[in-house]
Amino acid sequence: ANYLGGTVVCQGKVQDFELTISGGLDVGICTVQDQEDDYVLYIWNEYMALDKNGERASTFPDLLMSFDQATGLPITTAELKAEQEIFVLQVPYQKLALGAGMYEASGYERIEQTLGIEILPYIQDVIKKA
């Protein structure tokens, strides 16, 4: 977290986890219970958004990555399991090297349609840099 300039945004047990394959991509949702807070991670091959108690806490192109709480090793979305103890690292997009496609609104529209969540309203500062 220190090296990347990120923070651990939650740690706890995976409560609900659904993952399907759609169009060759993993699509799903994962809920993590962190003491009194509920976190929902939206998946489209990787984490696209994180909500804390129903409020958006992080949105792609921020980096969200899960780790096994016992080993500290990274866990991909395809490796997650219900009841698994994890922590989630968030690195703001400003600390990452983004490709040109990350600044195009059209790329995010497909994510919104697939996951049924809003992305663009949360990343207007990214799109405006195009």
C-alpha positions in Angstrom: 0.0 0.0 0.0 2.8 2.4 0.9 4.8 1.7 -2.3 1.8 2.2 -4.6 0.4 5.2 -2.6 -2.8 3.3 -1.8 -4.8 2.3 1.3 -6.5 -0.7 2.6 -10.1 0.2 2.3 -11.7 -2.8 3.9 -10.9 -6.2 5.4 -13.3 -8.9 6.4 -15.2 -12.0 5.3 -16.6 -12.5 1.8 -20.4 -12.8 2.5 -21.9 -13.1 -0.9 -20.1 -13.9 -4.1 -21.5 -14.4 -7.6 -19.4 -14.8 -10.7 -20.5 -15.7 -14.2 -18.9 -15.6 -17.6 -20.5 -13.3 -20.1 -19.0 -12.6 -23.5 -15.7 -14.2 -22.4 -15.4 -11.9 -19.3 -16.0 -12.7 -15.6 -18.9 -10.6 -14.4 -20.1 -10.5 -10.8 -20.5 -9.0 -7.4 -18.8 -9.6 -4.1 -19.9 -8.4 -0.7 -17.4 -8.1 2.2 -18.5 -7.5 5.8 -16.0 -5.3 7.6 -17.1 -5.1 11.2 -20.1 -2.8 11.0 -19.7 -1.8 7.3 -20.8 -3.5 4.2 -18.7 -3.3 1.0 -19.8 -4.3 -2.4 -17.3 -4.9 -5.2 -18.5 -5.0 -8.8 -16.5 -7.2 -11.1 -15.9 -7.1 -14.9 -12.8 -9.3 -15.1 -11.4 -7.0 -12.4 -12.9 -4.7 -9.8 -14.8 -1.8 -11.5 -16.3 -0.2 -8.4 -16.5 -0.4 -4.6 -19.5 0.8 -2.6 -19.4 1.3 1.2 -22.7 1.1 2.9 -24.4 1.9 -0.4 -22.2 4.9 -1.3 -19.5 4.8 -4.0 -16.0 4.7 -2.4 -13.9 3.9 -5.5 -14.4 3.6 -9.2 -12.2 2.3 -12.0 -9.7 3.4 -13.2 -8.7 3.4 -9.5 -6.9 0.1 -8.8 -8.8 -2.2 -6.5 -7.1 -5.5 -5.6 -8.0 -8.2 -3.1 -5.5 -10.1 -0.9 -5.9 -13.2 1.3 -5.9 -12.0 4.9 -3.9 -15.0 6.2 -1.2 -15.1 3.6 -1.1 -11.6 2.2 -1.0 -13.0 -1.4 -3.1 -11.4 -4.1 -6.4 -13.1 -5.0 -7.9 -12.6 -8.4 -11.6 -12.2 -8.8 -11.8 -15.7 -10.3 -10.2 -17.1 -7.1 -12.5 -15.5 -4.6 -14.7 -17.8 -2.4 -17.5 -17.2 0.0 -16.4 -17.0 3.6 -12.8 -16.2 2.6 -11.1 -13.5 4.8 -9.7 -10.8 2.5 -8.5 -7.2 2.5 -8.9 -4.8 -0.4 -6.3 -2.3 -1.5 -7.3 0.8 -3.3 -4.8 3.0 -5.3 -6.2 6.2 -6.8 -5.9 6.4 -10.6 -3.8 9.6 -10.2 -0.9 7.4 -9.0 -1.1 5.0 -11.9 0.1 5.2 -15.5 -3.1 5.1 -17.6 -3.3 4.2 -21.3 -5.0 6.5 -23.7 -8.2 4.4 -23.7 -8.8 5.2 -20.1 -9.7 8.7 -21.0 -12.5 7.8 -23.5 -16.0 7.8 -22.1 -17.2 5.2 -24.6 -15.1 2.5 -23.0 -16.9 2.9 -19.7 -20.4 2.8 -21.2 -20.1 -0.9 -21.8 -19.1 -1.5 -18.2 -22.1 0.5 -17.0 -24.4 -1.6 -19.3 -22.9 -4.9 -18.3 -22.9 -4.3 -14.5 -25.9 -2.1 -14.2 -24.1 0.6 -12.2 -22.9 4.1 -13.0 -19.2 4.7 -13.7 -19.1 7.9 -15.8 -20.6 10.3 -13.2 -17.8 9.3 -10.8 -14.9 9.8 -13.2 -15.6 13.0 -15.0 -12.2 14.3 -14.0 -10.6 11.4 -15.9 -12.7 11.9 -19.0 -12.1 15.7 -19.0 -8.4 15.1 -19.3 -8.8 13.6 -22.8 
